[in-house]
Amino acid sequence: MLKVRSIVLLPRRWKSGAKKRWNVLQNKKNNCDRAMDNFDDFYGSVYGSRWKNMRAALLTRHKYVAMVNNFGDTEQTCSMLETDGAINMKSLINLAQDRLKDSTETVPEQGKSRHEIEGKLDALFRKQQEREVASIYPSSGEDGSSNSLPQQLKFDNTEEKHPAEEEFNNPFKQSLTKALEEDVKLDEHRLVDPQFGTGGLYEYMPAHSIKGMEDWVAESEHYKYYQTSADFPLTIEPEASFHYPEHLSLYTYEMGNCSDFKGPKKCLTGVLSHFMMDGASTLPPLFLQVKPGERVLDACASPGGKSLLMLQTLHLDRLVCNDIQESRLNKLRKVMQEYLFDFKERWASKRLIFNQSDARNLDQYEQFDKILVDVPCTTDRHVLNEQDNNIFKPTRIKERLRIPELQAGILANCLRLLRPGGSLVYSTCSLSPIQNDGVVHMALQKVFTEYGITATIKDLSQHTALFSDVFKFEHPKGLKYGQMVVPYLPANFGPMYFSKITRNV
């Protein structure tokens, strides 16, 4: 029998499956979590109990519509979509028109009741200011006594002086100036002898400003962009008429049906059969009402769905597609090549012009009859579901809070590009009143103050009722300058805000 002469102990670290690392326990928030926290606070205050339904819809996969390509096998594509149970949106609009003719109900006018949402935004603004003050200033002193906190933070490193304080401080300033001029003496006891070192000079330096504060933007500053006091001429009138394009075929499933469309196929002409897009994105170009012979601009054209829809109306002789980045224009070119027959020979640089520029710097003033202004925004649905290119990334805080400035700059410049009597449609895919009605107000105020341009808001409430079988719209009384499709589980499109503006002659 073998004897055990020696035992060797090898220390080994055992891994516990139940124990988690510190970074897992910390439960770090990602970009989507930050977006959700912001929306719960902001939209929860603005929309109240309705936000829960909108929230659920935003977190659910949204619906699409299929736009039939008129440059492919149109009849076969329409037949295929109808066989799968899809409905032509034109037939739903015709039914709605007949129903509205028989009914005596009146649609509420635009912007007649604004006090409720204004009060909510004011309360949210004050609440955010209190949070920022509380996060920097202690609630009580070292001795337990409560400190008087400022009403809001100041970012320009200057202090406001009250008249009483200024009068109180003036005598001291005058006496100090007089003493320095008449009784100037150097206190030699306070001089630093270099042979003993100069380190004492750097032991204390009183702080007069916080490094980096000039680049920091408070969250509450974002809410200041929303204003409602109109100190410029403003007219709001109903849109006279709406004509659905005869040759445009948009297919959707009935409300509550979330079926998927089949993918597009290549036609005999070499182009794809149909284009799928969010149904709410079809409304801004539809209400722009492009007509034959007009010069049209898509100021922020990529990825190209709205531009393609305007071309599918077969009304346009020329379309200018502008975007700020070459990569975005490349996406747009790819879409057009896939859906336009003989793209290089018949379209590129002839009927379809691509332009790379910041829309705020376009200078072809009074040259366009119609302009589509689909500006960059927080893209509410995207930021809640995608980590990539998320505006709620911590390094993009300043960019996100300055979005209304960018939007107002683009819209104001596009109003200058319009011919007198021309129209534009401003749109965002955001629920934010600041990026919607707030930006329209800022832009109208800017062009009147700086260039003397006045405009008329077209109330589309009567015509959006034609799409009530497809989309869920925000009540007109809750909006001042436009209309909005809100996320709704049975009809999960949007969000999409749009406002039609006509430049006065």
Salt bridges, closest charged atoms under 4 A:
ASP37 OD2 - LYS29 NZ 2.56
ASP40 OD1 - ARG55 NE 2.92
ASP41 OD1 - LYS127 NZ 3.50
ASP41 OD2 - ARG131 NH1 2.56
ASP84 OD1 - LYS262 NZ 3.72
GLU109 OE1 - LYS112 NZ 3.51
GLU116 OE2 - LYS120 NZ 3.38
GLU219 OE2 - ARG400 NH1 3.17
GLU221 OE2 - LYS224 NZ 3.04
GLU237 OE2 - LYS458 NZ 2.58
GLU239 OE2 - LYS500 NZ 2.58
ASP260 OD1 - ARG61 NH1 2.92
ASP278 OD2 - HIS62 NE2 3.86
GLU294 OE1 - LYS370 NZ 3.24
ASP323 OD1 - ARG328 NE 3.00
GLU326 OE2 - ARG333 NH1 3.25
ASP358 OD2 - ARG360 NH2 2.78
GLU366 OE2 - ARG503 NH2 2.91
ASP369 OD1 - ARG419 NH1 3.18
ASP374 OD2 - LYS306 NZ 3.19
GLU399 OE2 - ARG396 NH2 2.85
GLU405 OE2 - ARG402 NH1 3.36
ASP437 OD2 - ARG114 NH1 3.94
GLU450 OE2 - LYS446 NZ 3.18
ASP469 OD2 - ARG99 NH2 3.27
GLU474 OE1 - ARG50 NH1 2.69
